[in-house]
Amino acid sequence: MSQTPQDTQPQEQTEGLKQYHTPEFREAAASARGFATMLLAAKGLALTVLDLMYRAGVVEAMWSEFQSNPFTTAVTRQERS
């Protein structure tokens, strides 16, 4: 038996928690389309991990590109300060 997004959502809102989304966003995210979109995003992330694990040289190429980019290098230096 599969669960719908509504089955997995809490029925009551917990007091004291910050709300980061609008009511409209929450409704859209809790819809069947929102649930399907979340699954597609999760699958995309999982496939990316597989690429990183099984394609030789991909991680090294990513680090090389990251380190040669002036923007990412500047941000990394700021975070260390």
C-alpha positions, 0 to 999 in steps of 0.5 A: 500500500502506498502513501499519499503526501497527505498521509505523511503530513502532520495534522497539527502545526507545532507551536514555536517552529519557524515557518519558511514557506507560504501557505500556498507553497505548503499546499503545493508541496503536499499535493500529489504533483509536489510529491511526484516532483520531490521523488524526481528530485531525489532520484536525480540526486541519487543518480548524481551520487552514482556518477560520482562513485562510478565514473573515474575522474569525475570528482577530481574534475569537479574539484579542479573546476571548483578551485579554478573558479574565482567566485568559489575560491573567494567564497571559500576564503571568506568562510575560512576567515 
